[in-house]
Amino acid sequence: MVHLRDTLRRVAVRVATEAAELVETTRRSAVRHVETKSSATDPVTAGDRAAERLVRERLAELRPGDPVLGEEEGAGGSGAADGAVTWVVDPIDGTVNYLYGLPWYSVSVAAQVDGVTVAGAVVEPASGRVWSAARGEGATLDDVPLRASTASELELTLVATGFAYRQERRAQQTGVIARLLTEIRDIRRTGSAALDLCMVGAGWVDAYFEVGLSPWDWAAGSLIAEEAGAVVHLPGTGELGNAVFASAPGVADPLRRLLVDAGLPGVR
């Protein structure tokens, strides 16, 4: 199984890197063709669609028969049997940043077995940085091992988060943020869930949370954070309900309690 995880990690890095190159070299033309999805503020560009097509084509060559779940084209393949590999793909995580020319967007490619991520890569097209992990084998940024922060005081904790596209959900989220800002160091918002999770793994932020994400948003980044030593909770696990949560171990419990007390939407 270790050999398989390492192989899947290499495939994820290779495919995500190729897609990132396409995303970056075609950005100027790709952002001229924009549609919307869940709301008028939720865009999809020609770059998103082209990158996902490339990822699917390359995975079909390198891992023939493996099903693929992607943000833009949904599920492909005949479905995975128990113990088989499924790929979960976000061709551009941070499409709004991509559209505006901000550098915080990424290509996320993860391999899951029975719904659990066993390998993954997050590649930043603008910088070329490569984040990756295999379960039980650690996480790296450009082959340098990662370690989550040693934060131990809630009031000194830097927390990343994201916001929903729909206004009614944002109204709920603003109340949570208002409460948090009285208890922590500060909030950061990059616009890419995958990169936020990677930053927890690198210790660039101490924690991250967000409600309402899809599996392709967190599949690779959550493993990178976890393998770097962060405490990770995924949708449907624990008292945070459908939230994604990743934190330095030293502040995980008090931050989790604070989010529950603050009325984080979707918590149990």
N, C-alpha and C positions, 0 to 999 in steps of 0.2 A: 504493500500500500504506500510506503514511503516513496518508492521509486515512481509510482503512479502520480503522487502529489507533486513531486519534483518535475515530472514530465508536463503535467498540466500547468504548472507555474511557468515553465519555459514557453509553452504554447500561448498562454495568456499574455505574457510580455511581448512575444513576437507579433501576435495579431494586433494587440492594442497599440504597439509602436507603429506598425504599418498604417493603421487607421488614423493615428494622430498626425502622421506625415500628410496624409490626404486632407484631413481637416484643416491643417494649417496652410497648406499650399493653395487650397481652393477657397479660402475664407472670403476673399473680396467678391468673388462671383456667387458663392453659395448664399450669402446673406441677402442677395437681391431677390431671392425666391423664398418668401416666408408665408407660412400658414399658421393657424392657431388650433389648439386642441381643447383643453378643458375650459378655457376662458380666453378673453381677448388678450390677456397678459401672459398666456402660456404658449410661446411660439415653438414652431418646428421649422428648421431651415432645410434647404437642399443639402447642406453639409451633413445634417443629422441623418438624412435618408441615405446619402451616398456612403457615409462611414459605416452604417449598419449593413448595407449590402456587401461592402468589402469584408467586414468581419464575418458575415455568414458564409461568403464564398471561401475565405481562407480557412475557417473552421471545418467546412465541408471537405477541404483538401487534406488538412492536417489531422482531423478527428472525424472521419466519415461515419455517419450514422448517429452522432451525438445530437440530441435535440437542442435547439437554441430558443431562448426567451429573450426578446429584445423590446426596447421601449417603443420603437416606431412600427414594427411589423408583427408584434405579438409572438406567439409560440410557433415554432417551425419544427418539423420532424414528426415522428409518430408517437412521441412521448417516451419518457424514460422508464425502464423497468427498475425494480428495486435494486439498489446498489450500482446503477448505471450513472453516467455523467450527464448532467445538463449544464449548458452554458447560459449565463445570465449577463446581458449586454446593455450598457448605456452608451450609445455612439458619441453623444456629446452631453456630458453632465455639466450644466451651467450654460444652457443655450442663450439665455438673455445676455450674459457676459460676452459670449461669442458674437452675438448680433451687434453689440455695442463696441466691440474691439477691446474689451477688457480682458486681461490675460488669464483670469481664473476660471478655466473650463478644462474638462478632461475627458478621456476615453476610458471607460471602465469595463473590464472583461473578467468574469468570475466563473469558476467551475464548481458546481454543487453536486453532491451525492445525497440523495434522499432529503433534499431541502437544506442541507448544511454546506456552507462554503468550505472547500478543501484547498483551493488555490485561487489566486487572483492577481490582477495588475491594474493599476491606475496610472495612465500616462498623460502628462501635460503637454499639449501640442505647442504652446507658446514658448515654453522653456526647454522642452525635451526631457524633463525629469521623469524618472521611472520608479514608481513605488510598486512593490510586489510582496507576496507572502505565500507560504504553503503551510497548512495546518501542522503544528508541531515542529516546524523548521525555522520559525522566526520571520521577521519582516525587515525589508531593506528599502532604502532610498538610494538609487544609483549604486547598488551593491554594498552600501554602508549600513550596518545594523541599526535598527531603530529601538528607542526606548521611550515609553511614556514618561511624563513629568513626575517629579517627586512632590508635587503640591500637597500641602497638608492643612492649609487654613482656607476656609470657605471665602473669607473676605479678601483673599489674595488670588482668587481663582479667576482665570480668564476663560470665558465660555463662548463657544461658537454656536450659532443656530441658523435656522432658515425659516422662511415664512411661506404660508400657503398662497396659491394664486387667487383663491376666492375671497372676496371681501369679508364675508360673514365669519370665516375661519380666522382671518387676520384680526378682526375685532377682538376675538377671544385671546389671541396670542399676545396682543399688546398689553393686556392686563397681567399676563404671566411675566413679560419682560419688565414691566414697571416694578413688580415685586422683586424680581431677581436683582435689579440694579441697586436696590438698597442693601443687598446682602453680599455681593461679589465684587471683584475688581472691575470688570467691564464685560461688554458683549462685543463679539465680532460676527460679521455677516459677509461671507465671501460669495455666496450664490452657487456653490457646488457642494452638495452633500458628500460626494466621494472624497473631495479634497479636504473638507472639514474633518472627516474621519481619519484621513492620512495625517493631518496636522496633529490630531490627538496622539497618534502613534509616534510622531516625531518630538512631541513635547512643545510644539509651537503654540498650542493652546492647551489648557488643562482639561477641558471637557467639551462635549458637544451633545446637543439634543435637537430633535425635530419630530414633529407629528405628521402623519399622512404620507410618508414616503412609500415608493414602490420598491420591490425587491432589487431592480436594476440600479436604484440609487445607492443602496448600501451593501450589495452583495460582496464586492471586492474590498471596499474601504473598511467595512466592519472587521474583516479578517485581519487586515493590516494593523488596525488599532489593537485588536485582541492579541495578536502575535507579538506586538510591541509591549505588552504587559498591561494594557488598559482594561478596565472593567467594562464589559459590553453587554447591553440588553437590546434585543431585537423585538420587533412587533409581535405581540401575543405572548410575551414572556414577562412574568413578574408584575409588579404593581403599576408599572408605567404603561400598561395597555398596548396601544398601537404606536407608541413612540419608539424611535431609535435613540439610544443613549450610549455614550462612550465617555469614560472619565479616568483620570489618574486615580489609582486605588485609594490614595490618601484622602480624597474628597468625595468619593463616589457616594457613600452613604448619606452624608449631610446634604449633598446637592440633590440626590434623589428625593429625600424627604422634603426639601424646599420646593421642588417642582410639584410634588403632590399637594403640598399645602397651598401653593400658588394657583392651583386649579388648572394644571396643564390639561388641555382638551384630550379626551380619549383615555384618561387614566382610570383605573378601577377604584 
